[in-house]
């Protein structure tokens, strides 16, 4: 169940992101649909980061939820982290 909910997040590599992009393409041109989907991805990732920070700081969970969201954010936005 949890994996199904995770897979339906409106972030592009996931099925939910593909569905949102398909619906946007029905109503908008390709460039506008990409902008809308990118904005929605950013909003969802920021909300996930805020929720994970609340879990980590206020509810005394470990830092693991925040790290998972940050790594996923870097993966979605294709940001490379240089090795030291």
Buried (B, 14 or more C-beta within 10 A) or exposed (E): EEEEEEEBBBBBEBBBBBEBBEBBBEEBEEEEBBEBBEEBBBEBBEEBBEEBBEBBEEEEEEEEBBEEBBEBBEEBEEEEEEEE
